[in-house]
Amino acid sequence: MDESHVSDSEEDYGTVEANSGERHDRFSELPDSLILTIISLLDMRNVVRTSLLSKRWKNIWSTIPCLDFIDFEQTPSIISSVLSQWKGPKILKFRLSFPNFIVGPSSVMDSLLHFAIEKQVAELFLYFYFWECVNSNGKDIYCLPQPLYSCSSITKLTLEVCELRIEGNVQWHQLKILKLVYVDGLSGDAMNQILLGAPLLEVLVLESFEIGENENFNIRSTSLKMLKIHTDYICPETTVLRIWAPNLLTLNISACFYGTCLLDVPSLTDAILCLGHYGDVATQFEMFNHVFRSIRHVEKVTLSHWCIEMLVQLKTKYMVMPLSNSKILELYYVNAKDILDLVEMMFPKLERLIVDQGDQGFDGTYGEEVHIAMVDACNSLASAKMTFPSPSLLRLKTFEATWSISKPSIIPVIQVLLESAPVLEKMVLRLRQDASYPKTFILAQEKVLSMPRSSPTAQVIITDDFGITDKSSSTCSCSSCNY
């Protein structure tokens, strides 16, 4: 190739000869296998530039197993030029992204993927965020080519902003990790085909997808160990999520389905539920009652505001609820008044409790108004007799809370926990304060640190938004304490 006609970009990718005046360096004394390992840690632009270091390095890059084309300045023609010089037998990792370019006909992209498939790619990452595809049908999203669905060498696959259109059987026989983000065509049928064609799949992540009408979205897999479903789209009333995964260990759902059924998850140890069901109240109660019963055995449970509301309402409606065996409970966007109710009625084996008020802390009050509210909350403790069944807190060792000073309702909860948790080891309080009225935070500190504790080893740590920390050991000067 005539160097005078080579663009700067192509020259950067090593299409020119190495410098004739090479220098001896210690890197060149390393074995090829170690040099390849080092080069594989670089992005593709710098990988190809290594060919300019010396004659020995000229062709070493062309056999690296990892081809990473995550670059803001590349085009398909440049990538094709690089691939034409690549001489490796197999591709371990192939990462491809075009975030800012109009890349031309999809056939150009198909050819790049065909190259990776022919080289038995193991890990494939495709990201087309601002893709503009010049096609006769006018589509502006890249549709994956059919040969990709029969690439049996893939072990890890990440697809972002593209379209699924499965016309035959999926043959991802070695696939263990699958992540789909903003993927069109993720219907119930497509999901069934994928799971049938991926018998070894262990990790499944589905984010920002939309399901059509009359879809049964079923997750059925005996190999699955981790499932994450996150989407802001509200699914149609005819759509129900059903999960059969007997070996599933971790479940993370943040979605709004008309119904959710955990039909078979006996091995589950960690469940994060940010659900949002809709429909009539009776249907919501029935659905969440089923979900909660299905996770009674789970060691760690995380619940969002809607789930917390459902639990409280279920407790009020039915009075008797099945007890959970969970040892770790995280509550987000929770009201202080609900914390003790849930612990008292449903989580008797709790060892660690984490609560976060989320964005509900701001209520339009600030400065002196916040301080007055805090004074009232602290003063009310002196006259109010706090009662709580001690058996419900017999195992609690750790309590962590993130709360706003403008919502002092957490103060009575803190007192109950300190007085009723006999084996409490650590209490960490992150109190968001009003910077214009710091004495409110000081008042909260003083009140909390002076509260009596039933645990002789309890340590209280209080921090604010600015990283100020105050700690208290188990020693307390209160007359009510006996140590």
Sequence and secondary structure as in RCSB ss.txt:
>XXXX:A:sequence
MDESHVSDSEEDYGTVEANSGERHDRFSELPDSLILTIISLLDMRNVVRTSLLSKRWKNIWSTIPCLDFIDFEQT
PSIISSVLSQWKGPKILKFRLSFPNFIVGPSSVMDSLLHFAIEKQVAELFLYFYFWECVNSNGKDIYCLPQPLYS
CSSITKLTLEVCELRIEGNVQWHQLKILKLVYVDGLSGDAMNQILLGAPLLEVLVLESFEIGENENFNIRSTSLK
MLKIHTDYICPETTVLRIWAPNLLTLNISACFYGTCLLDVPSLTDAILCLGHYGDVATQFEMFNHVFRSIRHVEK
VTLSHWCIEMLVQLKTKYMVMPLSNSKILELYYVNAKDILDLVEMMFPKLERLIVDQGDQGFDGTYGEEVHIAMV
DACNSLASAKMTFPSPSLLRLKTFEATWSISKPSIIPVIQVLLESAPVLEKMVLRLRQDASYPKTFILAQEKVLS
MPRSSPTAQVIITDDFGITDKSSSTCSCSSCNY
>XXXX:A:secstr
  GGG  HHHHHTT S   SS    GGGGS HHHHHHHHTTS HHHHHHGGGS TTTTTGGGG SEEEEE SS  
HHHHHHHHHH   S  SEEEEE SS EEE HHHHHHHHHHHHHTT SEEEEE TT EE  TT   S B  GGGGG
 TT SEEEEEEEE    S    TT  EEEEEEEET  HHHHHHHHHH TT  EEEEES    TT EEEEE SS  
EEEEEEEEE  TT EEEEE TT  EEEEEEE SEEEEEE TT  EEEEEE   S HHHHHHHHHHHHHHTTT SE
EEE HHHHHHHHHHHHHHS       SEEEEES  HHHHHHHHHHH TT SEEEEE GGGG  S  THHHHHHHH
HHHHHHHHS     GGGGTT  EEEEEEETT TTHHHHHHHHHHH TT  EEEEEEE  TT THHHHHHHHHHHT
S  S TT EEEEEETT  EEEE S    TT   
